Amino acid sequence: MKRALLLSASSYKDSGYLNHCKGWIKEFLGSLWEDEILFIPFAGVRRTNEQYEQKVADCLESNNIRSIHRFADMKAAVKNAKSICIGGGNTFV
Protein backbone atom coordinates (compact mmCIF):
# COMPACT_ATOMS: atom_id res chain seq x y z
CA MET A 1 0.00 0.00 0.00
CA LYS A 2 1.35 3.43 -0.97
CA ARG A 3 0.44 6.48 1.08
CA ALA A 4 1.53 10.11 1.14
CA LEU A 5 1.65 12.73 3.86
CA LEU A 6 1.85 16.16 2.24
CA LEU A 7 2.87 19.21 4.26
CA SER A 8 3.02 22.64 2.70
CA ALA A 9 5.16 24.35 5.32
CA SER A 10 8.07 23.30 7.50
CA SER A 11 7.11 25.77 10.21
CA TYR A 12 4.00 27.43 11.54
CA LYS A 13 4.22 30.91 13.01
CA ASP A 14 7.11 30.76 15.50
CA SER A 15 6.87 27.04 16.26
CA GLY A 16 10.25 26.24 14.72
CA TYR A 17 11.26 23.85 11.97
CA LEU A 18 8.91 20.80 11.76
CA ASN A 19 7.76 21.20 15.37
CA HIS A 20 4.11 21.69 14.40
CA CYS A 21 3.99 18.45 12.40
CA LYS A 22 6.47 16.14 14.14
CA GLY A 23 3.66 14.16 15.78
CA TRP A 24 1.80 13.77 12.49
CA ILE A 25 4.93 12.45 10.79
CA LYS A 26 5.59 9.89 13.52
CA GLU A 27 1.95 8.80 13.59
CA PHE A 28 1.82 8.53 9.80
CA LEU A 29 4.95 6.38 9.62
CA GLY A 30 3.90 4.13 12.49
CA SER A 31 6.25 1.14 12.70
CA LEU A 32 8.24 2.48 9.71
CA TRP A 33 9.56 5.16 12.08
CA GLU A 34 12.12 2.62 13.26
CA ASP A 35 13.40 2.00 9.71
CA GLU A 36 15.69 4.16 7.61
CA ILE A 37 13.96 7.21 6.14
CA LEU A 38 15.34 8.25 2.77
CA PHE A 39 15.66 12.04 2.62
CA ILE A 40 15.74 14.01 -0.65
CA PRO A 41 17.48 17.35 0.10
CA PHE A 42 17.95 18.72 -3.39
CA ALA A 43 15.54 21.68 -3.18
CA GLY A 44 17.47 23.21 -0.28
CA VAL A 45 19.16 26.49 -1.20
CA ARG A 46 20.61 27.89 2.02
CA ARG A 47 22.47 24.82 3.28
CA THR A 48 24.46 21.87 2.02
CA ASN A 49 22.89 18.45 1.59
CA GLU A 50 24.67 17.34 4.76
CA GLN A 51 23.40 20.32 6.75
CA TYR A 52 19.84 19.79 5.50
CA GLU A 53 19.97 16.08 6.37
CA GLN A 54 21.22 16.91 9.88
CA LYS A 55 18.57 19.59 10.39
CA VAL A 56 15.78 17.12 9.59
CA ALA A 57 17.35 14.41 11.77
CA ASP A 58 17.73 16.84 14.68
CA CYS A 59 14.19 18.18 14.38
CA LEU A 60 12.63 14.73 14.11
CA GLU A 61 14.94 13.42 16.83
CA SER A 62 15.86 10.47 14.63
CA ASN A 63 19.10 8.71 13.74
CA ASN A 64 17.33 6.98 10.85
CA ILE A 65 17.38 9.88 8.37
CA ARG A 66 19.75 9.20 5.46
CA SER A 67 20.09 11.56 2.54
CA ILE A 68 19.98 10.18 -0.98
CA HIS A 69 23.19 12.00 -1.90
CA ARG A 70 25.06 9.43 0.22
CA PHE A 71 24.03 6.55 -2.07
CA ALA A 72 26.10 5.55 -5.10
CA ASP A 73 22.94 4.23 -6.81
CA MET A 74 20.20 6.77 -6.13
CA LYS A 75 17.61 4.94 -8.24
CA ALA A 76 18.10 1.80 -6.17
CA ALA A 77 17.86 3.85 -2.97
CA VAL A 78 14.44 5.14 -4.02
CA LYS A 79 13.30 1.74 -5.22
CA ASN A 80 14.30 0.06 -1.95
CA ALA A 81 13.14 2.78 0.45
CA LYS A 82 10.33 1.96 2.84
CA SER A 83 9.69 5.67 3.41
CA ILE A 84 10.83 8.83 1.65
CA CYS A 85 10.93 12.39 2.96
CA ILE A 86 11.34 15.16 0.39
CA GLY A 87 12.57 18.51 1.67
CA GLY A 88 11.24 21.77 0.35
CA GLY A 89 12.93 24.94 -0.72
CA ASN A 90 13.47 25.93 -4.33
CA THR A 91 12.05 23.14 -6.46
CA PHE A 92 13.94 24.46 -9.50
CA VAL A 93 17.24 23.57 -7.81
Backbone as XML, in Angstrom:
<?xml version="1.0"?>
<chain id="A" units="angstrom">
  <residue number="1" name="MET">
    <atom name="N" x="0.840" y="-1.171" z="0.000"/>
    <atom name="CA" x="0.000" y="0.000" z="0.000"/>
    <atom name="C" x="0.892" y="1.244" z="0.000"/>
  </residue>
  <residue number="2" name="LYS">
    <atom name="N" x="0.623" y="2.168" z="-0.877"/>
    <atom name="CA" x="1.354" y="3.429" z="-0.965"/>
    <atom name="C" x="0.493" y="4.527" z="-0.365"/>
  </residue>
  <residue number="3" name="ARG">
    <atom name="N" x="1.140" y="5.363" z="0.453"/>
    <atom name="CA" x="0.439" y="6.476" z="1.084"/>
    <atom name="C" x="1.341" y="7.691" z="1.035"/>
  </residue>
  <residue number="4" name="ALA">
    <atom name="N" x="0.747" y="8.884" z="1.147"/>
    <atom name="CA" x="1.535" y="10.111" z="1.136"/>
    <atom name="C" x="1.028" y="11.059" z="2.215"/>
  </residue>
  <residue number="5" name="LEU">
    <atom name="N" x="1.952" y="11.662" z="2.908"/>
    <atom name="CA" x="1.652" y="12.727" z="3.858"/>
    <atom name="C" x="2.245" y="13.993" z="3.255"/>
  </residue>
  <residue number="6" name="LEU">
    <atom name="N" x="1.400" y="14.938" z="2.908"/>
    <atom name="CA" x="1.847" y="16.159" z="2.244"/>
    <atom name="C" x="1.735" y="17.339" z="3.205"/>
  </residue>
  <residue number="7" name="LEU">
    <atom name="N" x="2.835" y="18.030" z="3.391"/>
    <atom name="CA" x="2.865" y="19.210" z="4.258"/>
    <atom name="C" x="3.344" y="20.386" z="3.425"/>
  </residue>
  <residue number="8" name="SER">
    <atom name="N" x="2.669" y="21.509" z="3.543"/>
    <atom name="CA" x="3.023" y="22.644" z="2.697"/>
    <atom name="C" x="3.942" y="23.646" z="3.386"/>
  </residue>
  <residue number="9" name="ALA">
    <atom name="N" x="4.281" y="23.417" z="4.616"/>
    <atom name="CA" x="5.162" y="24.349" z="5.322"/>
    <atom name="C" x="5.963" y="23.591" z="6.377"/>
  </residue>
  <residue number="10" name="SER">
    <atom name="N" x="7.222" y="23.962" z="6.514"/>
    <atom name="CA" x="8.071" y="23.300" z="7.503"/>
    <atom name="C" x="7.980" y="23.964" z="8.870"/>
  </residue>
  <residue number="11" name="SER">
    <atom name="N" x="7.311" y="25.104" z="8.914"/>
    <atom name="CA" x="7.114" y="25.766" z="10.212"/>
    <atom name="C" x="5.769" y="26.479" z="10.201"/>
  </residue>
  <residue number="12" name="TYR">
    <atom name="N" x="5.258" y="26.722" z="11.383"/>
    <atom name="CA" x="4.000" y="27.430" z="11.542"/>
    <atom name="C" x="4.198" y="28.518" z="12.578"/>
  </residue>
  <residue number="13" name="LYS">
    <atom name="N" x="3.986" y="29.750" z="12.149"/>
    <atom name="CA" x="4.225" y="30.913" z="13.008"/>
    <atom name="C" x="5.626" y="30.820" z="13.594"/>
  </residue>
  <residue number="14" name="ASP">
    <atom name="N" x="5.767" y="30.818" z="14.895"/>
    <atom name="CA" x="7.105" y="30.761" z="15.500"/>
    <atom name="C" x="7.376" y="29.407" z="16.156"/>
  </residue>
  <residue number="15" name="SER">
    <atom name="N" x="6.747" y="28.360" z="15.642"/>
    <atom name="CA" x="6.875" y="27.038" z="16.261"/>
    <atom name="C" x="8.228" y="26.384" z="16.014"/>
  </residue>
  <residue number="16" name="GLY">
    <atom name="N" x="8.970" y="26.856" z="15.037"/>
    <atom name="CA" x="10.251" y="26.242" z="14.719"/>
    <atom name="C" x="10.101" y="25.160" z="13.665"/>
  </residue>
  <residue number="17" name="TYR">
    <atom name="N" x="11.224" y="24.783" z="13.098"/>
    <atom name="CA" x="11.257" y="23.846" z="11.975"/>
    <atom name="C" x="10.660" y="22.487" z="12.342"/>
  </residue>
  <residue number="18" name="LEU">
    <atom name="N" x="9.624" y="22.086" z="11.648"/>
    <atom name="CA" x="8.909" y="20.804" z="11.756"/>
    <atom name="C" x="8.231" y="20.548" z="13.100"/>
  </residue>
  <residue number="19" name="ASN">
    <atom name="N" x="8.342" y="21.448" z="14.043"/>
    <atom name="CA" x="7.756" y="21.200" z="15.367"/>
    <atom name="C" x="6.240" y="21.041" z="15.324"/>
  </residue>
  <residue number="20" name="HIS">
    <atom name="N" x="5.568" y="21.767" z="14.461"/>
    <atom name="CA" x="4.108" y="21.690" z="14.403"/>
    <atom name="C" x="3.594" y="20.381" z="13.802"/>
  </residue>
  <residue number="21" name="CYS">
    <atom name="N" x="4.457" y="19.656" z="13.085"/>
    <atom name="CA" x="3.987" y="18.449" z="12.399"/>
    <atom name="C" x="4.746" y="17.186" z="12.793"/>
  </residue>
  <residue number="22" name="LYS">
    <atom name="N" x="5.659" y="17.292" z="13.726"/>
    <atom name="CA" x="6.467" y="16.140" z="14.138"/>
    <atom name="C" x="5.588" y="14.957" z="14.569"/>
  </residue>
  <residue number="23" name="GLY">
    <atom name="N" x="4.567" y="15.217" z="15.331"/>
    <atom name="CA" x="3.657" y="14.158" z="15.777"/>
    <atom name="C" x="2.922" y="13.511" z="14.623"/>
  </residue>
  <residue number="24" name="TRP">
    <atom name="N" x="2.492" y="14.316" z="13.659"/>
    <atom name="CA" x="1.797" y="13.772" z="12.485"/>
    <atom name="C" x="2.713" y="12.844" z="11.700"/>
  </residue>
  <residue number="25" name="ILE">
    <atom name="N" x="3.967" y="13.251" z="11.549"/>
    <atom name="CA" x="4.927" y="12.446" z="10.791"/>
    <atom name="C" x="5.144" y="11.102" z="11.478"/>
  </residue>
  <residue number="26" name="LYS">
    <atom name="N" x="5.364" y="11.130" z="12.780"/>
    <atom name="CA" x="5.592" y="9.887" z="13.524"/>
    <atom name="C" x="4.359" y="8.990" z="13.486"/>
  </residue>
  <residue number="27" name="GLU">
    <atom name="N" x="3.186" y="9.580" z="13.641"/>
    <atom name="CA" x="1.948" y="8.801" z="13.591"/>
    <atom name="C" x="1.737" y="8.200" z="12.201"/>
  </residue>
  <residue number="28" name="PHE">
    <atom name="N" x="1.986" y="8.987" z="11.172"/>
    <atom name="CA" x="1.821" y="8.528" z="9.800"/>
    <atom name="C" x="2.739" y="7.351" z="9.497"/>
  </residue>
  <residue number="29" name="LEU">
    <atom name="N" x="3.985" y="7.442" z="9.908"/>
    <atom name="CA" x="4.954" y="6.381" z="9.623"/>
    <atom name="C" x="4.728" y="5.133" z="10.463"/>
  </residue>
  <residue number="30" name="GLY">
    <atom name="N" x="4.164" y="5.289" z="11.645"/>
    <atom name="CA" x="3.901" y="4.133" z="12.493"/>
    <atom name="C" x="5.163" y="3.321" z="12.728"/>
  </residue>
  <residue number="31" name="SER">
    <atom name="N" x="5.100" y="2.020" z="12.464"/>
    <atom name="CA" x="6.251" y="1.144" z="12.703"/>
    <atom name="C" x="7.413" y="1.444" z="11.751"/>
  </residue>
  <residue number="32" name="LEU">
    <atom name="N" x="7.163" y="2.113" z="10.635"/>
    <atom name="CA" x="8.242" y="2.478" z="9.714"/>
    <atom name="C" x="9.181" y="3.519" z="10.321"/>
  </residue>
  <residue number="33" name="TRP">
    <atom name="N" x="8.728" y="4.160" z="11.395"/>
    <atom name="CA" x="9.559" y="5.162" z="12.077"/>
    <atom name="C" x="10.898" y="4.569" z="12.521"/>
  </residue>
  <residue number="34" name="GLU">
    <atom name="N" x="10.908" y="3.288" z="12.798"/>
    <atom name="CA" x="12.122" y="2.617" z="13.264"/>
    <atom name="C" x="13.080" y="2.286" z="12.119"/>
  </residue>
  <residue number="35" name="ASP">
    <atom name="N" x="12.581" y="2.313" z="10.875"/>
    <atom name="CA" x="13.402" y="1.996" z="9.707"/>
    <atom name="C" x="14.081" y="3.254" z="9.169"/>
  </residue>
  <residue number="36" name="GLU">
    <atom name="N" x="15.019" y="3.033" z="8.253"/>
    <atom name="CA" x="15.692" y="4.160" z="7.613"/>
    <atom name="C" x="14.692" y="4.977" z="6.795"/>
  </residue>
  <residue number="37" name="ILE">
    <atom name="N" x="14.792" y="6.294" z="6.910"/>
    <atom name="CA" x="13.961" y="7.209" z="6.142"/>
    <atom name="C" x="14.865" y="7.868" z="5.113"/>
  </residue>
  <residue number="38" name="LEU">
    <atom name="N" x="14.555" y="7.663" z="3.843"/>
    <atom name="CA" x="15.344" y="8.250" z="2.769"/>
    <atom name="C" x="14.947" y="9.716" z="2.620"/>
  </residue>
  <residue number="39" name="PHE">
    <atom name="N" x="15.917" y="10.607" z="2.710"/>
    <atom name="CA" x="15.660" y="12.038" z="2.622"/>
    <atom name="C" x="16.178" y="12.576" z="1.299"/>
  </residue>
  <residue number="40" name="ILE">
    <atom name="N" x="15.363" y="13.370" z="0.616"/>
    <atom name="CA" x="15.740" y="14.006" z="-0.648"/>
    <atom name="C" x="15.936" y="15.502" z="-0.359"/>
  </residue>
  <residue number="41" name="PRO">
    <atom name="N" x="17.192" y="15.975" z="-0.318"/>
    <atom name="CA" x="17.479" y="17.346" z="0.103"/>
    <atom name="C" x="17.663" y="18.345" z="-1.033"/>
  </residue>
  <residue number="42" name="PHE">
    <atom name="N" x="17.455" y="17.945" z="-2.269"/>
    <atom name="CA" x="17.946" y="18.719" z="-3.393"/>
    <atom name="C" x="17.290" y="20.079" z="-3.617"/>
  </residue>
  <residue number="43" name="ALA">
    <atom name="N" x="16.164" y="20.369" z="-3.005"/>
    <atom name="CA" x="15.543" y="21.682" z="-3.181"/>
    <atom name="C" x="16.067" y="22.712" z="-2.175"/>
  </residue>
  <residue number="44" name="GLY">
    <atom name="N" x="16.913" y="22.278" z="-1.256"/>
    <atom name="CA" x="17.474" y="23.207" z="-0.283"/>
    <atom name="C" x="18.415" y="24.202" z="-0.943"/>
  </residue>
  <residue number="45" name="VAL">
    <atom name="N" x="18.327" y="25.462" z="-0.565"/>
    <atom name="CA" x="19.164" y="26.488" z="-1.198"/>
    <atom name="C" x="20.073" y="27.221" z="-0.224"/>
  </residue>
  <residue number="46" name="ARG">
    <atom name="N" x="19.819" y="27.129" z="1.044"/>
    <atom name="CA" x="20.606" y="27.885" z="2.023"/>
    <atom name="C" x="21.514" y="27.016" z="2.872"/>
  </residue>
  <residue number="47" name="ARG">
    <atom name="N" x="21.625" y="25.739" z="2.507"/>
    <atom name="CA" x="22.466" y="24.823" z="3.279"/>
    <atom name="C" x="22.938" y="23.706" z="2.359"/>
  </residue>
  <residue number="48" name="THR">
    <atom name="N" x="23.979" y="23.019" z="2.787"/>
    <atom name="CA" x="24.463" y="21.873" z="2.016"/>
    <atom name="C" x="23.525" y="20.684" z="2.227"/>
  </residue>
  <residue number="49" name="ASN">
    <atom name="N" x="23.681" y="19.668" z="1.411"/>
    <atom name="CA" x="22.886" y="18.449" z="1.587"/>
    <atom name="C" x="23.105" y="17.854" z="2.970"/>
  </residue>
  <residue number="50" name="GLU">
    <atom name="N" x="24.350" y="17.871" z="3.434"/>
    <atom name="CA" x="24.672" y="17.336" z="4.764"/>
    <atom name="C" x="24.003" y="18.145" z="5.867"/>
  </residue>
  <residue number="51" name="GLN">
    <atom name="N" x="24.020" y="19.462" z="5.743"/>
    <atom name="CA" x="23.398" y="20.321" z="6.750"/>
    <atom name="C" x="21.886" y="20.128" z="6.772"/>
  </residue>
  <residue number="52" name="TYR">
    <atom name="N" x="21.284" y="19.986" z="5.603"/>
    <atom name="CA" x="19.841" y="19.787" z="5.504"/>
    <atom name="C" x="19.450" y="18.440" z="6.120"/>
  </residue>
  <residue number="53" name="GLU">
    <atom name="N" x="20.209" y="17.412" z="5.806"/>
    <atom name="CA" x="19.975" y="16.084" z="6.371"/>
    <atom name="C" x="20.045" y="16.140" z="7.903"/>
  </residue>
  <residue number="54" name="GLN">
    <atom name="N" x="21.050" y="16.807" z="8.429"/>
    <atom name="CA" x="21.223" y="16.907" z="9.879"/>
    <atom name="C" x="20.103" y="17.708" z="10.526"/>
  </residue>
  <residue number="55" name="LYS">
    <atom name="N" x="19.663" y="18.771" z="9.851"/>
    <atom name="CA" x="18.568" y="19.591" z="10.388"/>
    <atom name="C" x="17.295" y="18.760" z="10.538"/>
  </residue>
  <residue number="56" name="VAL">
    <atom name="N" x="16.978" y="17.970" z="9.531"/>
    <atom name="CA" x="15.783" y="17.123" z="9.590"/>
    <atom name="C" x="15.945" y="16.068" z="10.682"/>
  </residue>
  <residue number="57" name="ALA">
    <atom name="N" x="17.103" y="15.429" z="10.741"/>
    <atom name="CA" x="17.351" y="14.410" z="11.769"/>
    <atom name="C" x="17.236" y="15.000" z="13.165"/>
  </residue>
  <residue number="58" name="ASP">
    <atom name="N" x="17.801" y="16.184" z="13.366"/>
    <atom name="CA" x="17.728" y="16.838" z="14.678"/>
    <atom name="C" x="16.292" y="17.193" z="15.039"/>
  </residue>
  <residue number="59" name="CYS">
    <atom name="N" x="15.568" y="17.759" z="14.095"/>
    <atom name="CA" x="14.191" y="18.180" z="14.378"/>
    <atom name="C" x="13.268" y="17.000" z="14.638"/>
  </residue>
  <residue number="60" name="LEU">
    <atom name="N" x="13.471" y="15.917" z="13.911"/>
    <atom name="CA" x="12.630" y="14.733" z="14.113"/>
    <atom name="C" x="13.168" y="13.819" z="15.208"/>
  </residue>
  <residue number="61" name="GLU">
    <atom name="N" x="14.322" y="14.211" z="15.763"/>
    <atom name="CA" x="14.944" y="13.425" z="16.827"/>
    <atom name="C" x="15.109" y="11.973" z="16.392"/>
  </residue>
  <residue number="62" name="SER">
    <atom name="N" x="15.717" y="11.803" z="15.211"/>
    <atom name="CA" x="15.865" y="10.474" z="14.626"/>
    <atom name="C" x="17.273" y="10.278" z="14.085"/>
  </residue>
  <residue number="63" name="ASN">
    <atom name="N" x="17.822" y="9.101" z="14.325"/>
    <atom name="CA" x="19.104" y="8.713" z="13.738"/>
    <atom name="C" x="18.898" y="7.917" z="12.457"/>
  </residue>
  <residue number="64" name="ASN">
    <atom name="N" x="17.653" y="7.798" z="12.009"/>
    <atom name="CA" x="17.328" y="6.978" z="10.850"/>
    <atom name="C" x="17.191" y="7.769" z="9.556"/>
  </residue>
  <residue number="65" name="ILE">
    <atom name="N" x="17.478" y="9.058" z="9.570"/>
    <atom name="CA" x="17.378" y="9.883" z="8.373"/>
    <atom name="C" x="18.670" y="9.724" z="7.577"/>
  </residue>
  <residue number="66" name="ARG">
    <atom name="N" x="18.560" y="9.330" z="6.308"/>
    <atom name="CA" x="19.745" y="9.195" z="5.457"/>
    <atom name="C" x="19.467" y="9.848" z="4.115"/>
  </residue>
  <residue number="67" name="SER">
    <atom name="N" x="20.285" y="10.806" z="3.763"/>
    <atom name="CA" x="20.095" y="11.561" z="2.535"/>
    <atom name="C" x="20.494" y="10.752" z="1.306"/>
  </residue>
  <residue number="68" name="ILE">
    <atom name="N" x="19.739" y="10.920" z="0.256"/>
    <atom name="CA" x="19.980" y="10.183" z="-0.983"/>
    <atom name="C" x="21.342" y="10.497" z="-1.590"/>
  </residue>
  <residue number="69" name="HIS">
    <atom name="N" x="21.895" y="11.657" z="-1.306"/>
    <atom name="CA" x="23.191" y="11.997" z="-1.905"/>
    <atom name="C" x="24.319" y="11.102" z="-1.389"/>
  </residue>
  <residue number="70" name="ARG">
    <atom name="N" x="24.060" y="10.348" z="-0.344"/>
    <atom name="CA" x="25.059" y="9.434" z="0.216"/>
    <atom name="C" x="25.080" y="8.068" z="-0.487"/>
  </residue>
  <residue number="71" name="PHE">
    <atom name="N" x="24.136" y="7.839" z="-1.375"/>
    <atom name="CA" x="24.031" y="6.554" z="-2.073"/>
    <atom name="C" x="24.705" y="6.633" z="-3.436"/>
  </residue>
  <residue number="72" name="ALA">
    <atom name="N" x="25.473" y="5.613" z="-3.778"/>
    <atom name="CA" x="26.095" y="5.548" z="-5.104"/>
    <atom name="C" x="25.031" y="5.326" z="-6.176"/>
  </residue>
  <residue number="73" name="ASP">
    <atom name="N" x="24.021" y="4.518" z="-5.867"/>
    <atom name="CA" x="22.938" y="4.229" z="-6.812"/>
    <atom name="C" x="21.651" y="4.840" z="-6.254"/>
  </residue>
  <residue number="74" name="MET">
    <atom name="N" x="21.366" y="6.054" z="-6.667"/>
    <atom name="CA" x="20.204" y="6.771" z="-6.133"/>
    <atom name="C" x="18.887" y="6.137" z="-6.569"/>
  </residue>
  <residue number="75" name="LYS">
    <atom name="N" x="18.839" y="5.600" z="-7.774"/>
    <atom name="CA" x="17.609" y="4.942" z="-8.241"/>
    <atom name="C" x="17.288" y="3.739" z="-7.364"/>
  </residue>
  <residue number="76" name="ALA">
    <atom name="N" x="18.302" y="2.961" z="-7.036"/>
    <atom name="CA" x="18.096" y="1.798" z="-6.166"/>
    <atom name="C" x="17.680" y="2.239" z="-4.770"/>
  </residue>
  <residue number="77" name="ALA">
    <atom name="N" x="18.234" y="3.346" z="-4.290"/>
    <atom name="CA" x="17.864" y="3.852" z="-2.971"/>
    <atom name="C" x="16.378" y="4.177" z="-2.917"/>
  </residue>
  <residue number="78" name="VAL">
    <atom name="N" x="15.879" y="4.820" z="-3.958"/>
    <atom name="CA" x="14.441" y="5.141" z="-4.018"/>
    <atom name="C" x="13.623" y="3.868" z="-4.138"/>
  </residue>
  <residue number="79" name="LYS">
    <atom name="N" x="14.042" y="2.985" z="-5.002"/>
    <atom name="CA" x="13.303" y="1.736" z="-5.219"/>
    <atom name="C" x="13.199" y="0.899" z="-3.946"/>
  </residue>
  <residue number="80" name="ASN">
    <atom name="N" x="14.257" y="0.898" z="-3.151"/>
    <atom name="CA" x="14.298" y="0.060" z="-1.953"/>
    <atom name="C" x="13.827" y="0.756" z="-0.680"/>
  </residue>
  <residue number="81" name="ALA">
    <atom name="N" x="13.540" y="2.039" z="-0.748"/>
    <atom name="CA" x="13.142" y="2.784" z="0.449"/>
    <atom name="C" x="11.756" y="2.365" z="0.936"/>
  </residue>
  <residue number="82" name="LYS">
    <atom name="N" x="11.636" y="2.232" z="2.245"/>
    <atom name="CA" x="10.329" y="1.963" z="2.841"/>
    <atom name="C" x="9.565" y="3.266" z="3.061"/>
  </residue>
  <residue number="83" name="SER">
    <atom name="N" x="10.309" y="4.358" z="3.286"/>
    <atom name="CA" x="9.691" y="5.673" z="3.410"/>
    <atom name="C" x="10.653" y="6.731" z="2.859"/>
  </residue>
  <residue number="84" name="ILE">
    <atom name="N" x="10.058" y="7.765" z="2.278"/>
    <atom name="CA" x="10.829" y="8.832" z="1.651"/>
    <atom name="C" x="10.312" y="10.171" z="2.161"/>
  </residue>
  <residue number="85" name="CYS">
    <atom name="N" x="11.236" y="11.031" z="2.529"/>
    <atom name="CA" x="10.927" y="12.394" z="2.962"/>
    <atom name="C" x="11.584" y="13.340" z="1.972"/>
  </residue>
  <residue number="86" name="ILE">
    <atom name="N" x="10.802" y="14.217" z="1.365"/>
    <atom name="CA" x="11.337" y="15.162" z="0.391"/>
    <atom name="C" x="11.305" y="16.554" z="0.999"/>
  </residue>
  <residue number="87" name="GLY">
    <atom name="N" x="12.471" y="17.169" z="1.102"/>
    <atom name="CA" x="12.570" y="18.515" z="1.671"/>
    <atom name="C" x="12.164" y="19.569" z="0.681"/>
  </residue>
  <residue number="88" name="GLY">
    <atom name="N" x="11.668" y="20.657" z="1.189"/>
    <atom name="CA" x="11.244" y="21.769" z="0.351"/>
    <atom name="C" x="12.340" y="22.784" z="0.170"/>
  </residue>
  <residue number="89" name="GLY">
    <atom name="N" x="11.988" y="23.872" z="-0.432"/>
    <atom name="CA" x="12.930" y="24.942" z="-0.724"/>
    <atom name="C" x="12.642" y="25.470" z="-2.103"/>
  </residue>
  <residue number="90" name="ASN">
    <atom name="N" x="13.627" y="25.478" z="-2.950"/>
    <atom name="CA" x="13.473" y="25.931" z="-4.330"/>
    <atom name="C" x="13.401" y="24.704" z="-5.214"/>
  </residue>
  <residue number="91" name="THR">
    <atom name="N" x="12.218" y="24.369" z="-5.681"/>
    <atom name="CA" x="12.052" y="23.144" z="-6.462"/>
    <atom name="C" x="12.773" y="23.190" z="-7.797"/>
  </residue>
  <residue number="92" name="PHE">
    <atom name="N" x="13.204" y="24.361" z="-8.240"/>
    <atom name="CA" x="13.943" y="24.460" z="-9.505"/>
    <atom name="C" x="15.402" y="24.120" z="-9.324"/>
  </residue>
  <residue number="93" name="VAL">
    <atom name="N" x="15.875" y="24.009" z="-8.073"/>
    <atom name="CA" x="17.236" y="23.570" z="-7.814"/>
    <atom name="C" x="17.280" y="22.083" z="-8.068"/>
  </residue>
</chain>
